[in-house]
Amino acid sequence: MTTIVEHTHQKLRTVDIAYIGLFSTLMMIGANITSIVPFMVVGGVPITLQTFFAILAGLILGSRKGALACTVYMCIGLAGAPVFARFSGGFGQILSPTFGFIVSFILAAFVAGLIVERIGTKKSYVVAALVATAINYLLGTNWMYFAYKLWASAPDAFTYKIAWLWMMPPLPKDIILAIFAGIFAYRLQKVLKIIPIK
């Protein structure tokens, strides 16, 4: 009897599938938000909201479903749909130096969801969002560095320090959005009650 109950709880309900689809769609929109809101280009660099929605997916849907939403987004892009930044897509994106950031969304959502599932306080939501942002930067930047060094063409002067310097301009924005995501998700959880909170 216990096994049957546990197995039932592991199945995705219709509402779960709807939420997963919703967050996958939000990530598609967030990747190319500047096509809708052109003023979100700062210094020629488009400000995307993929990380923001990936973190929200983990905080609101929980570790498993949040990671699944990000995985669905990645798979749709790899299948050829132009859902990545600058309306790119296709299996060849795996060789892109920035593909590590897309992979990091899955881990970031999972860890963010795991933290709030275990603690569930308002403070933990903000901490979880900041930890997820750190994961996004660590995995994405290291992937980018090694991609440029191993298979993508990079100038001889390109160094690990330069790779991190490239990531400094969007960092303040992502920290602010992470804090906002934590506060917003905590309040929204009280309404949706998708995962238990304390």
Backbone hydrogen bonds, N-H to C=O, Kabsch-Sander energy under -0.5 kcal/mol:
donor,donor_aa,acceptor,acceptor_aa,energy
5,V,1,M,-2.2
6,E,2,T,-2.6
7,H,3,T,-2.4
8,T,4,I,-2.1
9,H,5,V,-2.0
10,Q,6,E,-1.2
11,K,7,H,-0.6
11,K,8,T,-0.9
17,I,13,R,-2.2
18,A,14,T,-2.0
19,Y,15,V,-2.3
20,I,16,D,-2.6
21,G,17,I,-2.4
22,L,18,A,-2.2
23,F,19,Y,-2.5
24,S,20,I,-2.0
25,T,21,G,-2.1
26,L,22,L,-2.4
27,M,23,F,-1.9
28,M,24,S,-1.6
29,I,25,T,-2.3
30,G,26,L,-3.0
31,A,27,M,-1.8
32,N,28,M,-0.7
32,N,29,I,-1.0
33,I,30,G,-0.9
35,S,32,N,-1.8
36,I,33,I,-1.3
37,V,33,I,-3.1
40,M,37,V,-1.9
41,V,38,P,-0.9
42,V,40,M,-0.6
42,V,45,V,-2.3
43,G,41,V,-0.6
45,V,42,V,-1.8
47,I,40,M,-2.3
48,T,46,P,-0.8
49,L,30,G,-2.5
53,F,49,L,-2.2
54,A,50,Q,-2.5
55,I,51,T,-2.5
56,L,52,F,-2.2
57,A,53,F,-2.2
58,G,54,A,-1.7
59,L,55,I,-2.6
60,I,56,L,-2.7
61,L,57,A,-2.4
62,G,58,G,-1.4
66,G,62,G,-2.1
67,A,63,S,-2.0
68,L,64,R,-1.9
69,A,65,K,-2.1
70,C,66,G,-1.6
71,T,67,A,-2.1
72,V,68,L,-2.6
73,Y,69,A,-1.9
74,M,70,C,-2.2
75,C,71,T,-2.7
76,I,72,V,-2.4
77,G,73,Y,-1.9
78,L,74,M,-2.5
79,A,75,C,-1.8
80,G,77,G,-1.3
81,A,76,I,-1.7
83,V,81,A,-2.3
84,F,88,S,-2.6
86,R,31,A,-0.5
87,F,84,F,-1.0
88,S,84,F,-0.6
88,S,85,A,-0.8
90,G,77,G,-3.6
93,Q,90,G,-1.9
94,I,91,F,-1.8
95,L,92,G,-1.7
96,S,93,Q,-1.5
99,F,96,S,-1.8
101,F,98,T,-1.4
102,I,98,T,-0.7
103,V,99,F,-2.0
104,S,100,G,-2.2
105,F,101,F,-1.1
106,I,102,I,-0.7
106,I,103,V,-0.9
107,L,103,V,-1.0
108,A,104,S,-3.1
109,A,105,F,-2.5
110,F,106,I,-2.0
111,V,107,L,-2.7
112,A,108,A,-2.4
113,G,109,A,-2.4
114,L,110,F,-2.4
115,I,111,V,-2.3
116,V,112,A,-1.8
117,E,113,G,-2.0
118,R,114,L,-1.5
119,I,115,I,-1.9
125,Y,121,T,-1.4
126,V,122,K,-1.3
127,V,123,K,-2.5
128,A,124,S,-2.8
129,A,125,Y,-1.9
130,L,126,V,-2.1
131,V,127,V,-2.7
132,A,128,A,-2.4
133,T,129,A,-1.9
134,A,130,L,-2.1
135,I,131,V,-2.2
136,N,132,A,-2.2
137,Y,133,T,-2.1
138,L,134,A,-2.9
139,L,135,I,-2.6
140,G,136,N,-1.8
141,T,137,Y,-2.4
142,N,138,L,-1.8
143,W,139,L,-2.3
144,M,140,G,-2.3
145,Y,141,T,-2.4
146,F,142,N,-2.4
147,A,143,W,-2.5
148,Y,144,M,-2.3
149,K,145,Y,-1.9
150,L,146,F,-2.5
151,W,147,A,-2.2
152,A,147,A,-3.3
158,F,155,P,-1.8
163,A,159,T,-2.0
164,W,160,Y,-1.6
165,L,161,K,-2.1
166,W,162,I,-2.1
167,M,163,A,-0.6
167,M,164,W,-0.6
168,M,165,L,-1.1
171,L,167,M,-0.6
171,L,168,M,-0.8
174,D,170,P,-2.2
175,I,171,L,-2.3
176,I,172,P,-2.3
177,L,173,K,-2.5
178,A,174,D,-1.9
179,I,175,I,-2.1
180,F,176,I,-2.3
181,A,177,L,-2.7
182,G,178,A,-2.3
183,I,179,I,-2.1
184,F,180,F,-2.9
185,A,181,A,-2.8
186,Y,182,G,-1.8
187,R,183,I,-1.8
188,L,184,F,-2.4
189,Q,185,A,-2.5
190,K,186,Y,-1.0
191,V,187,R,-0.6
191,V,188,L,-1.0
192,L,188,L,-2.8
193,K,189,Q,-2.6
198,K,120,G,-0.8
